[in-house]
Structures are given as structure tokens and as C-alpha cells.
Amino acid sequence: MTAEGFLEGRRLQLARGVLLQCIMGGYPAARFYGSDDGDLALVAEPTQIHRLPWSDDPRALAICDADELTGESSNLSTRGQLKKVIARYAARGLAPVVATELEFFVFAPNTDPTQPFRPPVGLDGRREDGQSAFSISSNNGLRPFFNEVYKCMAALGLPRDTFMHEMGVSQFEINLLHGDPLLLADQTFLFKHLLKEVALKHGLTVVCMAKPLAHTPGSSMHIHQSIVEVGSGKNLFSDANGEPMAMFRHFIGGQQAGMADFTALFAPNVNSYQRLCHPYASPNNACWSHDNRAAGLRIPASAPVARRVENRLPGADANPYLAIAASLAAGLHGIEHELEPSEAIQGEFEVPDNLSLPCTLHAALERLKRSQLARELFGQEFIEGYIASKTMELTSFFDEITPWERRVLAAQA
């Protein structure tokens, strides 16, 4: 809308069905978002109105809540779902603290989707060949792009902890500083948007698919989580002697109880399971461990004041609002019901059947359909609408025959 209209306080409205629009552009049946498909109000978050530094013309972006016209948050809004989870913690005098680690690939433009992605040509005139993981000079060939990314992050008020080259070819990772979950979800969303926009200016393509390249590590969005006491800010995962508290165990127990039911929320696309079925430190399990990257729930080595639980299941393709909401909701469920976790695992291990997770989108959606816990925590309207939208996407995928099928199966008798 125009700047004048925004500053005058003109209300921007949006059809409810847009919140269930699938990634191909279609919509599930109207019964999932109200047969009238009435309007929602987009209410700008005052702290998240930003002038876009990469735009030559004056433009701004406002992150909005999607509210019913009666004033309450729409059940279909993932940002609204996260706010409700945070409010449930606050009612108990608790405040969750999170940080996200986002991985992504920087590629040359890919105008033919039947062809694999390729690394871009760097300043040295060459394409990276995969020998730059964790190198201090690994992004020199893309220095102009990253310099603008850093400047745009500063302009948007996005503090960064560390930036590094990851294991994949032309794959990078950023660690955002820990803080309020809603703020971190907003920052993660803004950062992904920023990456894609700045990449276009530099003739590049940033891809946040979970698994864009075969035989290469996928891209995750690990979520680090702790809980502090409102007022004091004390980390309630550690006691005065630095030992784990009961709340720490119960939080892990809740994570384990919800991970299989919520896999479709953490891994929302067909491609998500390419990452999970070829692990490369992308574990598809609900085991927990002290500093073992093969576990879905890892407790990083840290001082007691920084004790936290890292959920390693979400991919870079996950909705940050929904993934954080689902992870925190599962942890709170464990606290409320005093759930005890399994025994911690270390070293090489086999995943017990009760801690294995769905390994296809179809299986994950079937698990979500059967989940009473998901309906209790997120409401029937949201869960049924989400399943309907994702089922449309899965059906669209099965409507196409892949090159593998033509190459391998066509010659079979």
C-alpha cells in the first residue's frame, strides 16, 4: 500500500484463505478457512517496520499479525500461534529464550529446473568445488554479495553472532543471537527475505530448500531453546549448583513426546525428507544426547547458565514461526505433565522404534492427522487446514514423473 495510506492508519484486509494457500498457488476447500472466505485484518507490528536497504526506490516492509475483524488473532496465523505459546509460558511465570541457526546455499541462476543447481562464478573466475568448508577465505569469491548482506542486516537491526561456510558446496550458515522467540522468528523471516533480495541484485540465487543438491549435506534451521524465570532472568534448566533441574528433564520429555506428531510442522515439504533420509548430521529421531550431533535433540556443551536444548529436526525450509511454536509447545507440554525423557544416548547408536520419526511427507501428515496433542496445542482449525494445504502439495508432486523414474524404470520389462 502507499506510505500515505499506511501512515493514515488505513486498514489492510486479506482473505482468510490466503493463510492456507499452498506453494503452487492453489487453495484447499473453503470449509478449511470458512465457507465465506471473509477478511482478516493485517495489523503491523510497530517494532517490525523497516525501510528496505536493498531497494533503490523508497520501500518499506511491515511484519503483520493476521487478526480476525473482531480483534482476536486468527487461528490460521502461524505468528499468532507462536504468540499464544509464549503467552502460555508467561502465565506460569516463564519466558522461553531461543536462537536459530539457518543454513542456505548460494547458487548461480537456475533457469532450467530440470538441471542441477551450480555454484556461482566467484571473483577468481572459478566455481567452488566443495573444498571450502569452514575456511576463513571460503566466501572471498562472493565478497560483494556478503558485504551487502552484512550492511542490510545492520540497517534492519538484525544482530548476527557468527557467519561461516558450511559443509556443502557454496553452503553457508548464520547464527542469530538468542532472545525472545517472537523476535527471533521475525528476524529469521527477515533474514531469509533479505538474502533472496540481495542475491538477485548480485545475479545470484539463494536457496533455502532442505536438500537442493544430491550427495551433499542439506540445510537446517536448528532451534536452541532455554527457559528463564520472568523477572530474574534465571535459567531454569540449571540449579544453584549448576546441575540440571527437573524442568530441564521435563522439557526434553515433552520434546520427545511431540516430535513425531509435529514432524510435518518441522519438515513441511517433500524435499524436507531428502535431507532427513540422508542424514549428514541431520538426524531423523527423537533421541537426546549431550553434544552428539546424531541425536535429534542435542544438549550443546556449555556453562550451566547457558544450558539449552537444540532441536535439530527443522530444515531451512520450515516456517520459523511454526517451527519455534511447535518446539516450544512440546517442551511446555512436558513441563505441565512432568514427562520424563528416555535415557541419553552417546556415541554410535541405533534408534529405538519409539523414538524414530516419519521419513516421508505422507507419513508425517498421517501422523499429524492422528495427533490429539497437535489439536490440543494448536486447535483443530489450524491443524486440519494445514493438513489440507500440505496434502494438495503432496498430490501435486505425485502428479509429476521424475527423471529418475524415466531413466531407471523405463527399460524394465
C-alpha positions in Angstrom: 0.0 0.0 0.0 1.1 3.6 -0.3 3.1 5.2 2.5 0.4 7.8 2.9 -2.3 5.1 3.3 -0.2 3.3 5.9 0.6 6.4 7.9 -3.1 7.4 7.9 -3.8 4.1 9.6 -5.8 2.6 6.7 -6.7 -1.0 7.5 -5.3 -3.6 5.1 -7.5 -6.6 4.8 -6.8 -10.1 3.4 -9.0 -13.1 2.6 -8.7 -15.8 5.3 -7.9 -18.4 2.7 -4.6 -16.8 1.8 -3.2 -18.2 5.0 -3.7 -21.7 3.7 -2.5 -21.0 0.1 -0.3 -23.9 -1.0 3.1 -23.3 -2.5 1.8 -23.9 -6.1 -0.7 -21.2 -5.6 -3.9 -23.1 -5.1 -6.2 -23.4 -2.1 -7.9 -26.3 -0.2 -11.6 -26.5 0.0 -13.2 -23.3 1.5 -14.5 -25.3 4.5 -11.0 -25.2 5.9 -10.9 -21.4 6.2 -14.6 -20.5 6.5 -17.0 -21.0 3.6 -17.5 -17.3 3.2 -13.7 -16.7 2.9 -14.1 -13.5 4.9 -11.4 -10.9 5.5 -8.7 -10.7 8.2 -7.1 -7.5 9.2 -3.3 -7.2 8.8 -2.1 -5.3 11.9 1.5 -4.1 11.6 3.9 -4.9 14.4 5.2 -1.4 15.4 8.8 -2.7 16.1 9.0 -4.5 12.7 8.5 -1.8 10.2 11.6 -1.5 8.1 12.9 0.6 5.2 14.3 -1.9 2.7 18.0 -1.0 2.3 18.5 -3.1 -0.9 15.8 -1.2 -2.8 16.8 1.7 -5.0 13.3 3.3 -4.6 12.0 4.1 -1.1 10.1 1.0 0.0 9.3 -0.5 3.4 8.2 -3.8 4.8 5.9 -4.3 7.8 5.6 -7.6 9.5 1.9 -8.0 10.4 -0.3 -10.1 12.6 -3.3 -11.6 10.9 -6.3 -10.8 13.2 -10.0 -11.5 12.8 -12.1 -8.4 12.3 -13.4 -8.9 15.8 -9.8 -8.3 17.1 -8.6 -11.7 18.2 -5.7 -13.5 16.5 -6.7 -15.7 13.6 -6.2 -19.4 14.4 -4.7 -19.8 10.9 -1.8 -17.4 11.6 1.5 -19.1 12.4 2.7 -15.8 14.1 -0.4 -15.8 16.1 0.2 -19.5 17.1 3.7 -18.6 18.4 2.3 -15.7 20.4 -0.2 -18.0 22.1 2.5 -20.4 23.1 4.6 -17.6 24.5 1.6 -16.4 26.5 1.1 -19.9 28.0 4.7 -19.8 29.3 4.1 -16.3 30.6 1.0 -17.4 32.6 3.4 -19.7 34.5 6.0 -17.0 35.1 8.3 -18.4 32.4 9.9 -16.9 29.4 11.4 -19.1 26.6 14.6 -18.0 25.0 15.6 -19.2 21.6 18.2 -18.8 18.9 18.2 -20.1 15.3 20.9 -21.4 13.1 20.0 -21.0 9.5 21.9 -22.8 6.6 21.5 -21.8 2.9 23.1 -22.2 -0.5 24.3 -19.5 -2.8 24.0 -20.6 -6.5 24.2 -19.3 -10.0 20.9 -18.5 -11.6 19.0 -21.7 -12.5 16.6 -21.0 -15.3 16.0 -24.7 -16.2 14.6 -26.6 -13.1 15.4 -29.9 -14.8 19.1 -29.1 -14.4 21.0 -29.3 -11.0 22.0 -26.1 -9.2 25.5 -24.9 -9.7 27.8 -22.8 -7.6 28.3 -19.3 -8.9 31.4 -18.0 -10.5 33.4 -16.1 -7.9 35.7 -13.1 -8.1 38.5 -15.5 -9.0 36.6 -16.7 -12.1 36.1 -20.2 -10.8 33.2 -22.2 -9.3 33.7 -23.7 -5.8 34.3 -27.4 -5.9 33.4 -28.3 -2.3 36.8 -27.9 -0.6 36.0 -24.7 1.4 34.0 -26.0 4.4 34.8 -23.8 7.5 37.6 -22.0 5.6 38.2 -18.4 6.6 38.6 -17.4 3.0 35.7 -19.5 1.6 33.4 -16.6 0.8 36.0 -14.3 -0.7 34.7 -15.1 -4.2 31.3 -13.8 -3.1 32.6 -10.9 -1.0 30.5 -8.1 -2.7 27.3 -10.2 -2.0 28.2 -10.8 1.6 29.3 -7.3 2.2 25.9 -6.0 1.2 24.2 -8.8 3.2 26.1 -7.5 6.3 25.1 -3.9 5.6 21.5 -4.7 5.1 21.4 -6.8 8.3 22.7 -3.8 10.2 20.2 -1.5 8.6 17.3 -3.9 9.6 18.7 -4.2 13.1 19.5 -7.9 12.7 22.3 -8.8 15.1 24.5 -11.7 14.0 26.6 -14.0 16.1 28.6 -16.0 13.6 28.7 -16.5 9.9 30.5 -19.4 8.3 30.9 -21.7 5.3 29.1 -24.9 5.9 29.9 -28.5 4.7 28.0 -28.2 1.3 29.3 -26.7 -1.9 28.6 -22.9 -1.7 26.6 -23.5 1.6 26.7 -21.1 4.4 25.3 -20.7 7.9 24.4 -17.8 10.2 23.8 -18.0 13.9 21.3 -15.4 15.1 21.7 -14.1 18.7 19.4 -15.7 21.3 16.4 -13.8 22.6 12.6 -13.6 22.6 11.1 -16.3 20.4 8.8 -14.0 18.5 11.6 -11.6 17.8 13.9 -14.4 16.6 11.1 -15.7 14.3 10.7 -12.2 12.9 14.5 -11.9 12.4 14.8 -15.3 10.8 12.0 -14.5 8.4 13.5 -11.1 7.6 17.0 -12.6 7.1 15.7 -15.2 4.6 13.8 -12.4 2.7 16.9 -10.2 2.7 19.1 -13.0 1.4 17.0 -13.6 -1.6 16.6 -9.9 -2.5 20.3 -9.1 -2.2 21.2 -12.2 -4.2 19.0 -11.0 -7.1 20.9 -7.7 -7.1 24.2 -9.6 -7.5 23.0 -12.0 -10.2 22.9 -14.9 -7.7 20.2 -17.3 -6.4 19.9 -18.1 -2.7 18.1 -21.4 -2.0 16.7 -22.4 1.4 15.5 -25.8 0.3 16.2 -28.5 2.8 18.1 -30.6 0.2 18.9 -28.8 -3.0 21.9 -31.0 -4.1 22.3 -34.7 -4.1 25.2 -36.3 -2.2 25.6 -33.0 -0.3 24.5 -32.0 3.2 21.1 -30.4 3.4 20.2 -27.1 5.1 18.8 -27.0 8.6 17.3 -24.4 10.9 18.4 -25.7 14.3 16.5 -24.2 17.2 18.3 -23.6 20.5 15.9 -23.4 23.5 16.1 -22.5 27.2 13.6 -21.2 29.8 14.2 -18.3 32.2 12.2 -17.0 35.1 10.3 -13.9 34.4 11.8 -11.0 36.3 15.1 -12.6 37.4 16.1 -14.0 34.0 17.5 -17.1 35.8 18.0 -20.1 33.5 15.6 -22.7 35.0 17.3 -25.6 33.3 20.2 -25.3 35.9 20.1 -25.2 39.7 22.3 -23.1 42.0 25.0 -25.8 41.9 25.0 -25.9 38.1 23.2 -29.2 37.9 20.2 -29.9 35.6 16.8 -29.2 37.1 13.6 -31.2 36.8 12.3 -28.6 34.3 15.2 -29.5 32.0 14.2 -33.2 32.0 10.5 -32.5 31.6 11.2 -30.1 28.7 13.2 -32.8 26.9 10.4 -35.3 27.7 7.9 -33.0 26.1 10.1 -32.5 23.0 10.3 -36.3 22.6 6.6 -36.7 23.1 5.8 -34.2 20.3 8.5 -34.7 17.7 6.9 -37.5 15.7 3.4 -35.8 15.8 4.9 -32.5 14.8 7.4 -33.7 12.1 5.2 -32.3 9.3 5.5 -28.9 11.0 9.3 -29.1 11.2 9.7 -30.7 7.8 6.9 -29.2 5.7 7.9 -30.2 2.1 8.5 -33.3 0.0 12.2 -32.2 -0.3 12.5 -31.9 3.5 12.7 -35.7 3.8 15.5 -35.9 1.3 17.6 -34.1 4.0 16.3 -36.4 6.8 16.7 -39.7 4.9 20.4 -38.9 4.0 21.4 -37.5 7.4 24.8 -35.8 7.2 24.2 -34.7 10.8 20.5 -34.2 10.1 19.1 -36.8 12.5 15.6 -38.1 11.9 15.0 -39.2 15.5 13.7 -38.1 18.9 16.8 -39.3 20.8 18.6 -36.9 23.1 22.3 -36.6 23.9 25.0 -34.5 25.4 26.8 -32.9 22.4 26.1 -35.7 19.9 25.1 -34.4 16.5 23.5 -37.7 15.6 20.7 -37.0 18.1 17.6 -35.1 17.1 17.8 -33.3 20.5 21.3 -32.2 21.3 22.5 -30.6 24.6 25.4 -28.4 23.4 28.5 -28.3 25.7 28.1 -25.1 27.7 28.3 -23.5 31.1 25.2 -24.2 33.4 23.9 -20.6 32.8 23.7 -21.4 29.1 22.2 -24.9 29.4 19.8 -25.4 26.4 18.2 -27.9 24.2 18.9 -27.9 20.5 16.2 -29.2 18.2 18.0 -30.4 15.1 15.0 -31.6 13.1 13.7 -28.4 11.4 15.1 -27.7 7.9 15.8 -24.3 6.4 12.5 -24.6 4.5 10.5 -24.6 7.8 8.3 -21.7 8.7 10.2 -20.1 11.6 7.1 -19.1 13.5 5.5 -22.5 13.3 8.7 -24.5 13.9 9.5 -22.5 17.0 5.9 -22.6 18.2 5.8 -26.4 17.8 9.1 -27.0 19.5 8.3 -24.7 22.5 4.7 -26.1 22.8 6.1 -29.6 23.0 8.5 -28.6 25.7 5.8 -26.8 27.7 3.6 -29.9 27.4 6.4 -31.9 29.0 6.7 -29.4 31.9 3.0 -29.3 32.5 2.7 -33.1 32.6 6.1 -33.7 34.2 7.2 -36.1 31.4 10.4 -37.9 31.8 12.7 -38.3 28.9 14.4 -41.5 27.7 17.9 -42.3 28.7 20.5 -40.1 27.0 22.5 -41.7 24.2 26.1 -41.3 23.4 28.4 -42.5 20.6 27.1 -44.6 17.8 23.6 -45.9 18.5 20.5 -47.5 16.9 17.3 -45.5 17.1 14.6 -47.3 19.2 11.3 -47.8 17.3 9.5 -45.5 19.8 11.9 -42.6 19.0 12.0 -42.9 15.2 10.2 -40.3 13.2 8.2 -40.3 9.9 10.5 -40.3 6.9 8.2 -39.1 4.2 5.7 -36.2 4.0 2.9 -38.6 3.5 3.8 -40.5 6.7 4.3 -37.2 8.6 0.8 -35.9 7.6 -0.8 -39.2 8.5 0.8 -39.0 11.9 -0.3 -35.4 12.3 -3.9 -36.4 11.3 -4.0 -38.9 14.2 -2.4 -36.5 16.7 -4.7 -35.4 19.5 -1.8 -33.5 21.0 -1.5 -31.3 17.9 -5.2 -30.4 18.1 -4.9 -29.6 21.8 -1.9 -27.3 21.3 -2.8 -25.6 18.0 -6.5 -26.1 17.6 -8.5 -28.2 15.2 -9.0 -25.4 12.6 -5.2 -24.8 12.2 -4.2 -28.5 12.1 -6.9 -29.5 9.6 -6.2 -26.5 7.4 -2.5 -27.2 7.4 -3.0 -30.8 6.5 -5.4 -29.9 3.7 -2.9 -27.5 2.2 0.1 -29.8 2.5 -1.9 -32.7 1.1 -2.6 -30.6 -2.0 1.2 -30.0 -2.4 1.9 -33.7 -2.0 -0.7 -34.6 -4.6 0.9 -32.1 -7.0 4.3 -33.7 -6.5 2.8 -37.1 -7.3 1.3 -35.7 -10.5 4.8 -35.5 -12.0 7.1 -38.3 -13.2 10.7 -37.7 -12.1 13.8 -38.0 -14.3 14.9 -40.9 -12.1 11.7 -42.9 -12.9 12.2 -42.3 -16.7 15.9 -43.1 -16.6 15.8 -46.3 -14.4 12.3 -47.8 -14.8 11.5 -47.2 -18.5 13.8 -50.1 -19.6 12.3 -52.6 -17.1 10.2 -55.5 -18.6 
